[in-house]
Amino acid sequence: MIPGVGKAIKDVDISDDSFKGIEAMIGSMTPEERKNPEIIDQRRRLRIAKGSGKDIAEVNAFMKQFDQMKEMMKMMNKMGGMNMKMPGMR
């Protein structure tokens, strides 16, 4: 969990089934694709979609979410990352 986020999503009910599709997509990637997602082109996305039983649009959405999260982590790191003071933390 990211510090401070736990309180924000405390009341959100997320079922374990919601992650099965994501796990299937990640499981359909090669070890190299997992290490270096930038190499995943349209041909690889199609293979991942077929391997995971998902639509190509779902794979594209997952990859977009991954990129957005990566950018958010970069921004947090520039702001001081885990060293910044957050309310309620020591």
PDB file of N, CA, C and O in Angstrom, chain B, residues numbered from 101:
ATOM      1  N   MET B 101       0.833  -1.189   0.000  1.00  0.00           N
ATOM      2  CA  MET B 101       0.000   0.000   0.000  1.00  0.00           C
ATOM      3  C   MET B 101       0.879   1.254   0.000  1.00  0.00           C
ATOM      4  O   MET B 101       1.967   1.270   0.576  1.00  0.00           O
ATOM      5  N   ILE B 102       0.397   2.266  -0.636  1.00  0.00           N
ATOM      6  CA  ILE B 102       1.069   3.552  -0.665  1.00  0.00           C
ATOM      7  C   ILE B 102       0.633   4.322   0.581  1.00  0.00           C
ATOM      8  O   ILE B 102      -0.560   4.373   0.878  1.00  0.00           O
ATOM      9  N   PRO B 103       1.574   4.923   1.317  1.00  0.00           N
ATOM     10  CA  PRO B 103       1.205   5.647   2.521  1.00  0.00           C
ATOM     11  C   PRO B 103       0.125   6.689   2.256  1.00  0.00           C
ATOM     12  O   PRO B 103       0.219   7.463   1.303  1.00  0.00           O
ATOM     13  N   GLY B 104      -0.888   6.704   3.094  1.00  0.00           N
ATOM     14  CA  GLY B 104      -1.968   7.666   2.961  1.00  0.00           C
ATOM     15  C   GLY B 104      -3.111   7.203   2.089  1.00  0.00           C
ATOM     16  O   GLY B 104      -4.217   7.737   2.182  1.00  0.00           O
ATOM     17  N   VAL B 105      -2.866   6.214   1.240  1.00  0.00           N
ATOM     18  CA  VAL B 105      -3.902   5.738   0.323  1.00  0.00           C
ATOM     19  C   VAL B 105      -4.835   4.766   1.036  1.00  0.00           C
ATOM     20  O   VAL B 105      -6.008   4.661   0.675  1.00  0.00           O
ATOM     21  N   GLY B 106      -4.342   4.069   2.022  1.00  0.00           N
ATOM     22  CA  GLY B 106      -5.156   3.088   2.740  1.00  0.00           C
ATOM     23  C   GLY B 106      -6.443   3.672   3.288  1.00  0.00           C
ATOM     24  O   GLY B 106      -7.499   3.045   3.192  1.00  0.00           O
ATOM     25  N   LYS B 107      -6.370   4.850   3.855  1.00  0.00           N
ATOM     26  CA  LYS B 107      -7.563   5.507   4.394  1.00  0.00           C
ATOM     27  C   LYS B 107      -8.520   5.910   3.276  1.00  0.00           C
ATOM     28  O   LYS B 107      -9.737   5.857   3.451  1.00  0.00           O
ATOM     29  N   ALA B 108      -7.982   6.308   2.140  1.00  0.00           N
ATOM     30  CA  ALA B 108      -8.809   6.784   1.036  1.00  0.00           C
ATOM     31  C   ALA B 108      -9.634   5.665   0.413  1.00  0.00           C
ATOM     32  O   ALA B 108     -10.743   5.903  -0.065  1.00  0.00           O
ATOM     33  N   ILE B 109      -9.103   4.453   0.415  1.00  0.00           N
ATOM     34  CA  ILE B 109      -9.828   3.346  -0.218  1.00  0.00           C
ATOM     35  C   ILE B 109     -10.303   2.309   0.794  1.00  0.00           C
ATOM     36  O   ILE B 109     -10.606   1.171   0.436  1.00  0.00           O
ATOM     37  N   LYS B 110     -10.363   2.709   2.050  1.00  0.00           N
ATOM     38  CA  LYS B 110     -10.748   1.792   3.121  1.00  0.00           C
ATOM     39  C   LYS B 110     -12.103   1.149   2.875  1.00  0.00           C
ATOM     40  O   LYS B 110     -12.272  -0.047   3.113  1.00  0.00           O
ATOM     41  N   ASP B 111     -13.067   1.924   2.404  1.00  0.00           N
ATOM     42  CA  ASP B 111     -14.425   1.425   2.236  1.00  0.00           C
ATOM     43  C   ASP B 111     -14.691   0.831   0.856  1.00  0.00           C
ATOM     44  O   ASP B 111     -15.818   0.423   0.576  1.00  0.00           O
ATOM     45  N   VAL B 112     -13.687   0.773  -0.006  1.00  0.00           N
ATOM     46  CA  VAL B 112     -13.866   0.214  -1.344  1.00  0.00           C
ATOM     47  C   VAL B 112     -13.747  -1.306  -1.257  1.00  0.00           C
ATOM     48  O   VAL B 112     -12.772  -1.834  -0.723  1.00  0.00           O
ATOM     49  N   ASP B 113     -14.751  -1.998  -1.788  1.00  0.00           N
ATOM     50  CA  ASP B 113     -14.753  -3.454  -1.767  1.00  0.00           C
ATOM     51  C   ASP B 113     -14.259  -3.979  -3.112  1.00  0.00           C
ATOM     52  O   ASP B 113     -14.946  -3.846  -4.125  1.00  0.00           O
ATOM     53  N   ILE B 114     -13.076  -4.573  -3.121  1.00  0.00           N
ATOM     54  CA  ILE B 114     -12.481  -5.106  -4.345  1.00  0.00           C
ATOM     55  C   ILE B 114     -12.426  -6.619  -4.207  1.00  0.00           C
ATOM     56  O   ILE B 114     -11.811  -7.152  -3.283  1.00  0.00           O
ATOM     57  N   SER B 115     -13.083  -7.305  -5.147  1.00  0.00           N
ATOM     58  CA  SER B 115     -13.070  -8.771  -5.086  1.00  0.00           C
ATOM     59  C   SER B 115     -11.786  -9.310  -5.708  1.00  0.00           C
ATOM     60  O   SER B 115     -11.160  -8.655  -6.542  1.00  0.00           O
ATOM     61  N   ASP B 116     -11.409 -10.506  -5.290  1.00  0.00           N
ATOM     62  CA  ASP B 116     -10.214 -11.146  -5.840  1.00  0.00           C
ATOM     63  C   ASP B 116     -10.389 -11.462  -7.315  1.00  0.00           C
ATOM     64  O   ASP B 116      -9.406 -11.532  -8.052  1.00  0.00           O
ATOM     65  N   ASP B 117     -11.630 -11.655  -7.759  1.00  0.00           N
ATOM     66  CA  ASP B 117     -11.890 -11.974  -9.158  1.00  0.00           C
ATOM     67  C   ASP B 117     -11.516 -10.829 -10.088  1.00  0.00           C
ATOM     68  O   ASP B 117     -11.232 -11.056 -11.264  1.00  0.00           O
ATOM     69  N   SER B 118     -11.510  -9.603  -9.577  1.00  0.00           N
ATOM     70  CA  SER B 118     -11.206  -8.463 -10.426  1.00  0.00           C
ATOM     71  C   SER B 118      -9.751  -8.462 -10.894  1.00  0.00           C
ATOM     72  O   SER B 118      -9.423  -7.785 -11.869  1.00  0.00           O
ATOM     73  N   PHE B 119      -8.888  -9.198 -10.227  1.00  0.00           N
ATOM     74  CA  PHE B 119      -7.481  -9.241 -10.601  1.00  0.00           C
ATOM     75  C   PHE B 119      -7.145 -10.439 -11.496  1.00  0.00           C
ATOM     76  O   PHE B 119      -6.029 -10.522 -12.008  1.00  0.00           O
ATOM     77  N   LYS B 120      -8.063 -11.341 -11.687  1.00  0.00           N
ATOM     78  CA  LYS B 120      -7.774 -12.542 -12.481  1.00  0.00           C
ATOM     79  C   LYS B 120      -7.428 -12.207 -13.921  1.00  0.00           C
ATOM     80  O   LYS B 120      -6.529 -12.819 -14.498  1.00  0.00           O
ATOM     81  N   GLY B 121      -8.129 -11.244 -14.512  1.00  0.00           N
ATOM     82  CA  GLY B 121      -7.840 -10.851 -15.894  1.00  0.00           C
ATOM     83  C   GLY B 121      -6.462 -10.241 -16.022  1.00  0.00           C
ATOM     84  O   GLY B 121      -5.739 -10.507 -16.982  1.00  0.00           O
ATOM     85  N   ILE B 122      -6.100  -9.415 -15.044  1.00  0.00           N
ATOM     86  CA  ILE B 122      -4.775  -8.790 -15.048  1.00  0.00           C
ATOM     87  C   ILE B 122      -3.701  -9.856 -14.891  1.00  0.00           C
ATOM     88  O   ILE B 122      -2.675  -9.819 -15.571  1.00  0.00           O
ATOM     89  N   GLU B 123      -3.940 -10.806 -13.992  1.00  0.00           N
ATOM     90  CA  GLU B 123      -2.986 -11.898 -13.807  1.00  0.00           C
ATOM     91  C   GLU B 123      -2.831 -12.708 -15.085  1.00  0.00           C
ATOM     92  O   GLU B 123      -1.724 -13.120 -15.431  1.00  0.00           O
ATOM     93  N   ALA B 124      -3.937 -12.938 -15.788  1.00  0.00           N
ATOM     94  CA  ALA B 124      -3.889 -13.689 -17.040  1.00  0.00           C
ATOM     95  C   ALA B 124      -3.063 -12.939 -18.077  1.00  0.00           C
ATOM     96  O   ALA B 124      -2.278 -13.551 -18.802  1.00  0.00           O
ATOM     97  N   MET B 125      -3.229 -11.624 -18.155  1.00  0.00           N
ATOM     98  CA  MET B 125      -2.458 -10.842 -19.119  1.00  0.00           C
ATOM     99  C   MET B 125      -0.967 -10.868 -18.782  1.00  0.00           C
ATOM    100  O   MET B 125      -0.128 -11.052 -19.664  1.00  0.00           O
ATOM    101  N   ILE B 126      -0.648 -10.686 -17.516  1.00  0.00           N
ATOM    102  CA  ILE B 126       0.755 -10.705 -17.104  1.00  0.00           C
ATOM    103  C   ILE B 126       1.340 -12.101 -17.323  1.00  0.00           C
ATOM    104  O   ILE B 126       2.491 -12.235 -17.739  1.00  0.00           O
ATOM    105  N   GLY B 127       0.548 -13.136 -17.044  1.00  0.00           N
ATOM    106  CA  GLY B 127       1.015 -14.504 -17.262  1.00  0.00           C
ATOM    107  C   GLY B 127       1.238 -14.833 -18.723  1.00  0.00           C
ATOM    108  O   GLY B 127       1.997 -15.749 -19.039  1.00  0.00           O
ATOM    109  N   SER B 128       0.589 -14.101 -19.624  1.00  0.00           N
ATOM    110  CA  SER B 128       0.756 -14.323 -21.054  1.00  0.00           C
ATOM    111  C   SER B 128       1.951 -13.576 -21.629  1.00  0.00           C
ATOM    112  O   SER B 128       2.276 -13.727 -22.806  1.00  0.00           O
ATOM    113  N   MET B 129       2.599 -12.776 -20.803  1.00  0.00           N
ATOM    114  CA  MET B 129       3.790 -12.039 -21.247  1.00  0.00           C
ATOM    115  C   MET B 129       5.026 -12.906 -21.060  1.00  0.00           C
ATOM    116  O   MET B 129       5.072 -13.766 -20.180  1.00  0.00           O
ATOM    117  N   THR B 130       6.020 -12.666 -21.895  1.00  0.00           N
ATOM    118  CA  THR B 130       7.298 -13.350 -21.734  1.00  0.00           C
ATOM    119  C   THR B 130       8.047 -12.691 -20.574  1.00  0.00           C
ATOM    120  O   THR B 130       7.743 -11.554 -20.212  1.00  0.00           O
ATOM    121  N   PRO B 131       9.016 -13.385 -19.992  1.00  0.00           N
ATOM    122  CA  PRO B 131       9.805 -12.756 -18.921  1.00  0.00           C
ATOM    123  C   PRO B 131      10.454 -11.445 -19.375  1.00  0.00           C
ATOM    124  O   PRO B 131      10.553 -10.500 -18.591  1.00  0.00           O
ATOM    125  N   GLU B 132      10.889 -11.383 -20.620  1.00  0.00           N
ATOM    126  CA  GLU B 132      11.503 -10.160 -21.144  1.00  0.00           C
ATOM    127  C   GLU B 132      10.491  -9.012 -21.216  1.00  0.00           C
ATOM    128  O   GLU B 132      10.830  -7.864 -20.930  1.00  0.00           O
ATOM    129  N   GLU B 133       9.260  -9.324 -21.594  1.00  0.00           N
ATOM    130  CA  GLU B 133       8.206  -8.299 -21.654  1.00  0.00           C
ATOM    131  C   GLU B 133       7.860  -7.791 -20.262  1.00  0.00           C
ATOM    132  O   GLU B 133       7.558  -6.611 -20.088  1.00  0.00           O
ATOM    133  N   ARG B 134       7.902  -8.667 -19.281  1.00  0.00           N
ATOM    134  CA  ARG B 134       7.631  -8.243 -17.905  1.00  0.00           C
ATOM    135  C   ARG B 134       8.735  -7.331 -17.385  1.00  0.00           C
ATOM    136  O   ARG B 134       8.463  -6.369 -16.667  1.00  0.00           O
ATOM    137  N   LYS B 135       9.983  -7.632 -17.748  1.00  0.00           N
ATOM    138  CA  LYS B 135      11.107  -6.810 -17.302  1.00  0.00           C
ATOM    139  C   LYS B 135      11.155  -5.472 -18.029  1.00  0.00           C
ATOM    140  O   LYS B 135      11.523  -4.454 -17.443  1.00  0.00           O
ATOM    141  N   ASN B 136      10.783  -5.478 -19.306  1.00  0.00           N
ATOM    142  CA  ASN B 136      10.912  -4.299 -20.143  1.00  0.00           C
ATOM    143  C   ASN B 136       9.630  -4.091 -20.950  1.00  0.00           C
ATOM    144  O   ASN B 136       9.603  -4.420 -22.136  1.00  0.00           O
ATOM    145  N   PRO B 137       8.566  -3.554 -20.339  1.00  0.00           N
ATOM    146  CA  PRO B 137       7.271  -3.420 -21.024  1.00  0.00           C
ATOM    147  C   PRO B 137       7.296  -2.503 -22.247  1.00  0.00           C
ATOM    148  O   PRO B 137       6.373  -2.534 -23.061  1.00  0.00           O
ATOM    149  N   GLU B 138       8.343  -1.691 -22.382  1.00  0.00           N
ATOM    150  CA  GLU B 138       8.429  -0.790 -23.531  1.00  0.00           C
ATOM    151  C   GLU B 138       8.552  -1.548 -24.850  1.00  0.00           C
ATOM    152  O   GLU B 138       8.267  -0.986 -25.908  1.00  0.00           O
ATOM    153  N   ILE B 139       8.972  -2.814 -24.808  1.00  0.00           N
ATOM    154  CA  ILE B 139       9.135  -3.586 -26.044  1.00  0.00           C
ATOM    155  C   ILE B 139       7.812  -4.144 -26.557  1.00  0.00           C
ATOM    156  O   ILE B 139       7.775  -4.721 -27.644  1.00  0.00           O
ATOM    157  N   ILE B 140       6.736  -3.988 -25.808  1.00  0.00           N
ATOM    158  CA  ILE B 140       5.448  -4.562 -26.187  1.00  0.00           C
ATOM    159  C   ILE B 140       4.809  -3.701 -27.272  1.00  0.00           C
ATOM    160  O   ILE B 140       4.276  -2.624 -27.008  1.00  0.00           O
ATOM    161  N   ASP B 141       4.881  -4.212 -28.502  1.00  0.00           N
ATOM    162  CA  ASP B 141       4.275  -3.521 -29.638  1.00  0.00           C
ATOM    163  C   ASP B 141       2.890  -4.118 -29.911  1.00  0.00           C
ATOM    164  O   ASP B 141       2.415  -4.966 -29.156  1.00  0.00           O
ATOM    165  N   GLN B 142       2.255  -3.673 -30.985  1.00  0.00           N
ATOM    166  CA  GLN B 142       0.890  -4.112 -31.281  1.00  0.00           C
ATOM    167  C   GLN B 142       0.819  -5.619 -31.528  1.00  0.00           C
ATOM    168  O   GLN B 142      -0.144  -6.265 -31.117  1.00  0.00           O
ATOM    169  N   ARG B 143       1.818  -6.179 -32.187  1.00  0.00           N
ATOM    170  CA  ARG B 143       1.845  -7.620 -32.451  1.00  0.00           C
ATOM    171  C   ARG B 143       1.922  -8.415 -31.144  1.00  0.00           C
ATOM    172  O   ARG B 143       1.246  -9.432 -30.987  1.00  0.00           O
ATOM    173  N   ARG B 144       2.743  -7.945 -30.218  1.00  0.00           N
ATOM    174  CA  ARG B 144       2.865  -8.613 -28.914  1.00  0.00           C
ATOM    175  C   ARG B 144       1.585  -8.447 -28.101  1.00  0.00           C
ATOM    176  O   ARG B 144       1.170  -9.369 -27.399  1.00  0.00           O
ATOM    177  N   ARG B 145       0.957  -7.271 -28.194  1.00  0.00           N
ATOM    178  CA  ARG B 145      -0.304  -7.049 -27.480  1.00  0.00           C
ATOM    179  C   ARG B 145      -1.375  -8.013 -27.975  1.00  0.00           C
ATOM    180  O   ARG B 145      -2.161  -8.530 -27.181  1.00  0.00           O
ATOM    181  N   LEU B 146      -1.412  -8.256 -29.274  1.00  0.00           N
ATOM    182  CA  LEU B 146      -2.376  -9.197 -29.834  1.00  0.00           C
ATOM    183  C   LEU B 146      -2.115 -10.611 -29.301  1.00  0.00           C
ATOM    184  O   LEU B 146      -3.054 -11.333 -28.967  1.00  0.00           O
ATOM    185  N   ARG B 147      -0.842 -11.002 -29.223  1.00  0.00           N
ATOM    186  CA  ARG B 147      -0.486 -12.315 -28.683  1.00  0.00           C
ATOM    187  C   ARG B 147      -0.870 -12.427 -27.211  1.00  0.00           C
ATOM    188  O   ARG B 147      -1.374 -13.463 -26.778  1.00  0.00           O
ATOM    189  N   ILE B 148      -0.636 -11.369 -26.443  1.00  0.00           N
ATOM    190  CA  ILE B 148      -0.990 -11.357 -25.021  1.00  0.00           C
ATOM    191  C   ILE B 148      -2.502 -11.480 -24.862  1.00  0.00           C
ATOM    192  O   ILE B 148      -2.985 -12.211 -23.997  1.00  0.00           O
ATOM    193  N   ALA B 149      -3.251 -10.757 -25.707  1.00  0.00           N
ATOM    194  CA  ALA B 149      -4.714 -10.818 -25.647  1.00  0.00           C
ATOM    195  C   ALA B 149      -5.201 -12.240 -25.931  1.00  0.00           C
ATOM    196  O   ALA B 149      -6.055 -12.758 -25.212  1.00  0.00           O
ATOM    197  N   LYS B 150      -4.667 -12.861 -26.959  1.00  0.00           N
ATOM    198  CA  LYS B 150      -5.081 -14.225 -27.295  1.00  0.00           C
ATOM    199  C   LYS B 150      -4.702 -15.199 -26.182  1.00  0.00           C
ATOM    200  O   LYS B 150      -5.483 -16.083 -25.832  1.00  0.00           O
ATOM    201  N   GLY B 151      -3.508 -15.036 -25.632  1.00  0.00           N
ATOM    202  CA  GLY B 151      -3.032 -15.926 -24.580  1.00  0.00           C
ATOM    203  C   GLY B 151      -3.784 -15.798 -23.276  1.00  0.00           C
ATOM    204  O   GLY B 151      -3.871 -16.755 -22.506  1.00  0.00           O
ATOM    205  N   SER B 152      -4.330 -14.620 -23.023  1.00  0.00           N
ATOM    206  CA  SER B 152      -5.034 -14.394 -21.763  1.00  0.00           C
ATOM    207  C   SER B 152      -6.550 -14.520 -21.907  1.00  0.00           C
ATOM    208  O   SER B 152      -7.281 -14.460 -20.918  1.00  0.00           O
ATOM    209  N   GLY B 153      -7.014 -14.692 -23.140  1.00  0.00           N
ATOM    210  CA  GLY B 153      -8.451 -14.797 -23.368  1.00  0.00           C
ATOM    211  C   GLY B 153      -9.155 -13.456 -23.245  1.00  0.00           C
ATOM    212  O   GLY B 153     -10.356 -13.399 -22.981  1.00  0.00           O
ATOM    213  N   LYS B 154      -8.417 -12.395 -23.434  1.00  0.00           N
ATOM    214  CA  LYS B 154      -8.954 -11.033 -23.327  1.00  0.00           C
ATOM    215  C   LYS B 154      -9.016 -10.390 -24.703  1.00  0.00           C
ATOM    216  O   LYS B 154      -8.403 -10.865 -25.659  1.00  0.00           O
ATOM    217  N   ASP B 155      -9.766  -9.302 -24.781  1.00  0.00           N
ATOM    218  CA  ASP B 155      -9.852  -8.511 -25.992  1.00  0.00           C
ATOM    219  C   ASP B 155      -8.628  -7.604 -26.072  1.00  0.00           C
ATOM    220  O   ASP B 155      -8.072  -7.219 -25.043  1.00  0.00           O
ATOM    221  N   ILE B 156      -8.208  -7.265 -27.281  1.00  0.00           N
ATOM    222  CA  ILE B 156      -7.041  -6.390 -27.451  1.00  0.00           C
ATOM    223  C   ILE B 156      -7.269  -5.042 -26.761  1.00  0.00           C
ATOM    224  O   ILE B 156      -6.320  -4.435 -26.264  1.00  0.00           O
ATOM    225  N   ALA B 157      -8.512  -4.575 -26.726  1.00  0.00           N
ATOM    226  CA  ALA B 157      -8.821  -3.304 -26.058  1.00  0.00           C
ATOM    227  C   ALA B 157      -8.535  -3.388 -24.562  1.00  0.00           C
ATOM    228  O   ALA B 157      -8.094  -2.412 -23.957  1.00  0.00           O
ATOM    229  N   GLU B 158      -8.784  -4.547 -23.969  1.00  0.00           N
ATOM    230  CA  GLU B 158      -8.500  -4.715 -22.536  1.00  0.00           C
ATOM    231  C   GLU B 158      -7.000  -4.692 -22.271  1.00  0.00           C
ATOM    232  O   GLU B 158      -6.549  -4.130 -21.273  1.00  0.00           O
ATOM    233  N   VAL B 159      -6.228  -5.305 -23.170  1.00  0.00           N
ATOM    234  CA  VAL B 159      -4.765  -5.287 -23.025  1.00  0.00           C
ATOM    235  C   VAL B 159      -4.258  -3.860 -23.191  1.00  0.00           C
ATOM    236  O   VAL B 159      -3.401  -3.409 -22.430  1.00  0.00           O
ATOM    237  N   ASN B 160      -4.791  -3.145 -24.192  1.00  0.00           N
ATOM    238  CA  ASN B 160      -4.380  -1.754 -24.402  1.00  0.00           C
ATOM    239  C   ASN B 160      -4.717  -0.895 -23.185  1.00  0.00           C
ATOM    240  O   ASN B 160      -3.911  -0.057 -22.783  1.00  0.00           O
ATOM    241  N   ALA B 161      -5.894  -1.092 -22.597  1.00  0.00           N
ATOM    242  CA  ALA B 161      -6.287  -0.333 -21.406  1.00  0.00           C
ATOM    243  C   ALA B 161      -5.368  -0.648 -20.236  1.00  0.00           C
ATOM    244  O   ALA B 161      -4.979   0.253 -19.492  1.00  0.00           O
ATOM    245  N   PHE B 162      -5.019  -1.914 -20.068  1.00  0.00           N
ATOM    246  CA  PHE B 162      -4.113  -2.320 -18.996  1.00  0.00           C
ATOM    247  C   PHE B 162      -2.741  -1.672 -19.172  1.00  0.00           C
ATOM    248  O   PHE B 162      -2.152  -1.181 -18.210  1.00  0.00           O
ATOM    249  N   MET B 163      -2.239  -1.675 -20.404  1.00  0.00           N
ATOM    250  CA  MET B 163      -0.928  -1.080 -20.676  1.00  0.00           C
ATOM    251  C   MET B 163      -0.963   0.433 -20.432  1.00  0.00           C
ATOM    252  O   MET B 163       0.011   1.004 -19.941  1.00  0.00           O
ATOM    253  N   LYS B 164      -2.072   1.076 -20.769  1.00  0.00           N
ATOM    254  CA  LYS B 164      -2.218   2.510 -20.539  1.00  0.00           C
ATOM    255  C   LYS B 164      -2.235   2.808 -19.044  1.00  0.00           C
ATOM    256  O   LYS B 164      -1.600   3.763 -18.597  1.00  0.00           O
ATOM    257  N   GLN B 165      -2.960   1.995 -18.264  1.00  0.00           N
ATOM    258  CA  GLN B 165      -2.992   2.169 -16.811  1.00  0.00           C
ATOM    259  C   GLN B 165      -1.604   1.975 -16.217  1.00  0.00           C
ATOM    260  O   GLN B 165      -1.209   2.696 -15.300  1.00  0.00           O
ATOM    261  N   PHE B 166      -0.870   1.007 -16.737  1.00  0.00           N
ATOM    262  CA  PHE B 166       0.485   0.753 -16.262  1.00  0.00           C
ATOM    263  C   PHE B 166       1.364   1.975 -16.504  1.00  0.00           C
ATOM    264  O   PHE B 166       2.109   2.399 -15.620  1.00  0.00           O
ATOM    265  N   ASP B 167       1.272   2.545 -17.722  1.00  0.00           N
ATOM    266  CA  ASP B 167       2.070   3.728 -18.051  1.00  0.00           C
ATOM    267  C   ASP B 167       1.705   4.910 -17.158  1.00  0.00           C
ATOM    268  O   ASP B 167       2.582   5.652 -16.716  1.00  0.00           O
ATOM    269  N   GLN B 168       0.404   5.086 -16.890  1.00  0.00           N
ATOM    270  CA  GLN B 168      -0.033   6.172 -16.024  1.00  0.00           C
ATOM    271  C   GLN B 168       0.499   5.997 -14.603  1.00  0.00           C
ATOM    272  O   GLN B 168       0.923   6.966 -13.973  1.00  0.00           O
ATOM    273  N   MET B 169       0.478   4.781 -14.107  1.00  0.00           N
ATOM    274  CA  MET B 169       0.980   4.504 -12.764  1.00  0.00           C
ATOM    275  C   MET B 169       2.491   4.733 -12.701  1.00  0.00           C
ATOM    276  O   MET B 169       3.010   5.246 -11.710  1.00  0.00           O
ATOM    277  N   LYS B 170       3.185   4.349 -13.764  1.00  0.00           N
ATOM    278  CA  LYS B 170       4.633   4.552 -13.820  1.00  0.00           C
ATOM    279  C   LYS B 170       4.953   6.049 -13.756  1.00  0.00           C
ATOM    280  O   LYS B 170       5.868   6.458 -13.039  1.00  0.00           O
ATOM    281  N   GLU B 171       4.206   6.863 -14.499  1.00  0.00           N
ATOM    282  CA  GLU B 171       4.412   8.310 -14.470  1.00  0.00           C
ATOM    283  C   GLU B 171       4.102   8.887 -13.096  1.00  0.00           C
ATOM    284  O   GLU B 171       4.813   9.773 -12.622  1.00  0.00           O
ATOM    285  N   MET B 172       3.046   8.394 -12.453  1.00  0.00           N
ATOM    286  CA  MET B 172       2.690   8.868 -11.118  1.00  0.00           C
ATOM    287  C   MET B 172       3.807   8.544 -10.125  1.00  0.00           C
ATOM    288  O   MET B 172       4.125   9.363  -9.262  1.00  0.00           O
ATOM    289  N   MET B 173       4.394   7.373 -10.241  1.00  0.00           N
ATOM    290  CA  MET B 173       5.481   6.989  -9.334  1.00  0.00           C
ATOM    291  C   MET B 173       6.704   7.866  -9.569  1.00  0.00           C
ATOM    292  O   MET B 173       7.400   8.226  -8.620  1.00  0.00           O
ATOM    293  N   LYS B 174       6.972   8.214 -10.834  1.00  0.00           N
ATOM    294  CA  LYS B 174       8.091   9.112 -11.131  1.00  0.00           C
ATOM    295  C   LYS B 174       7.866  10.471 -10.485  1.00  0.00           C
ATOM    296  O   LYS B 174       8.790  11.053  -9.915  1.00  0.00           O
ATOM    297  N   MET B 175       6.617  10.986 -10.574  1.00  0.00           N
ATOM    298  CA  MET B 175       6.305  12.278  -9.984  1.00  0.00           C
ATOM    299  C   MET B 175       6.456  12.238  -8.472  1.00  0.00           C
ATOM    300  O   MET B 175       6.975  13.179  -7.871  1.00  0.00           O
ATOM    301  N   MET B 176       6.002  11.150  -7.856  1.00  0.00           N
ATOM    302  CA  MET B 176       6.137  11.022  -6.406  1.00  0.00           C
ATOM    303  C   MET B 176       7.601  10.967  -6.010  1.00  0.00           C
ATOM    304  O   MET B 176       7.996  11.532  -4.990  1.00  0.00           O
ATOM    305  N   ASN B 177       8.404  10.290  -6.813  1.00  0.00           N
ATOM    306  CA  ASN B 177       9.833  10.186  -6.536  1.00  0.00           C
ATOM    307  C   ASN B 177      10.493  11.561  -6.621  1.00  0.00           C
ATOM    308  O   ASN B 177      11.354  11.890  -5.805  1.00  0.00           O
ATOM    309  N   LYS B 178      10.090  12.364  -7.608  1.00  0.00           N
ATOM    310  CA  LYS B 178      10.644  13.715  -7.740  1.00  0.00           C
ATOM    311  C   LYS B 178      10.248  14.596  -6.564  1.00  0.00           C
ATOM    312  O   LYS B 178      11.005  15.484  -6.172  1.00  0.00           O
ATOM    313  N   MET B 179       9.068  14.358  -5.997  1.00  0.00           N
ATOM    314  CA  MET B 179       8.582  15.154  -4.869  1.00  0.00           C
ATOM    315  C   MET B 179       9.237  14.729  -3.555  1.00  0.00           C
ATOM    316  O   MET B 179       9.013  15.365  -2.525  1.00  0.00           O
ATOM    317  N   GLY B 180      10.009  13.707  -3.573  1.00  0.00           N
ATOM    318  CA  GLY B 180      10.667  13.263  -2.357  1.00  0.00           C
ATOM    319  C   GLY B 180      10.315  11.843  -2.000  1.00  0.00           C
ATOM    320  O   GLY B 180      10.868  11.281  -1.055  1.00  0.00           O
ATOM    321  N   GLY B 181       9.394  11.252  -2.750  1.00  0.00           N
ATOM    322  CA  GLY B 181       9.041   9.860  -2.545  1.00  0.00           C
ATOM    323  C   GLY B 181       8.594   9.581  -1.134  1.00  0.00           C
ATOM    324  O   GLY B 181       7.705  10.254  -0.613  1.00  0.00           O
ATOM    325  N   MET B 182       9.190   8.619  -0.526  1.00  0.00           N
ATOM    326  CA  MET B 182       8.793   8.180   0.803  1.00  0.00           C
ATOM    327  C   MET B 182       9.314   9.118   1.894  1.00  0.00           C
ATOM    328  O   MET B 182       8.922   8.987   3.053  1.00  0.00           O
ATOM    329  N   ASN B 183      10.180  10.048   1.544  1.00  0.00           N
ATOM    330  CA  ASN B 183      10.735  10.957   2.543  1.00  0.00           C
ATOM    331  C   ASN B 183       9.830  12.146   2.826  1.00  0.00           C
ATOM    332  O   ASN B 183      10.058  12.877   3.790  1.00  0.00           O
ATOM    333  N   MET B 184       8.799  12.354   1.994  1.00  0.00           N
ATOM    334  CA  MET B 184       7.959  13.525   2.227  1.00  0.00           C
ATOM    335  C   MET B 184       7.058  13.289   3.441  1.00  0.00           C
ATOM    336  O   MET B 184       6.674  12.160   3.745  1.00  0.00           O
ATOM    337  N   LYS B 185       6.742  14.368   4.109  1.00  0.00           N
ATOM    338  CA  LYS B 185       5.909  14.290   5.313  1.00  0.00           C
ATOM    339  C   LYS B 185       4.454  14.118   4.920  1.00  0.00           C
ATOM    340  O   LYS B 185       3.920  14.879   4.113  1.00  0.00           O
ATOM    341  N   MET B 186       3.822  13.114   5.496  1.00  0.00           N
ATOM    342  CA  MET B 186       2.416  12.883   5.254  1.00  0.00           C
ATOM    343  C   MET B 186       1.693  12.943   6.584  1.00  0.00           C
ATOM    344  O   MET B 186       2.224  12.496   7.600  1.00  0.00           O
ATOM    345  N   PRO B 187       0.487  13.493   6.588  1.00  0.00           N
ATOM    346  CA  PRO B 187      -0.264  13.567   7.845  1.00  0.00           C
ATOM    347  C   PRO B 187      -0.452  12.191   8.475  1.00  0.00           C
ATOM    348  O   PRO B 187      -0.776  11.217   7.795  1.00  0.00           O
ATOM    349  N   GLY B 188      -0.245  12.131   9.765  1.00  0.00           N
ATOM    350  CA  GLY B 188      -0.439  10.889  10.487  1.00  0.00           C
ATOM    351  C   GLY B 188       0.733   9.933  10.438  1.00  0.00           C
ATOM    352  O   GLY B 188       0.657   8.838  10.995  1.00  0.00           O
ATOM    353  N   MET B 189       1.813  10.321   9.785  1.00  0.00           N
ATOM    354  CA  MET B 189       2.991   9.442   9.690  1.00  0.00           C
ATOM    355  C   MET B 189       4.128  10.054  10.477  1.00  0.00           C
ATOM    356  O   MET B 189       4.241  11.276  10.577  1.00  0.00           O
ATOM    357  N   ARG B 190       4.953   9.219  11.024  1.00  0.00           N
ATOM    358  CA  ARG B 190       6.087   9.691  11.820  1.00  0.00           C
ATOM    359  C   ARG B 190       7.358   9.634  11.021  1.00  0.00           C
ATOM    360  O   ARG B 190       8.421   9.993  11.525  1.00  0.00           O
TER     361      ARG B 190
END
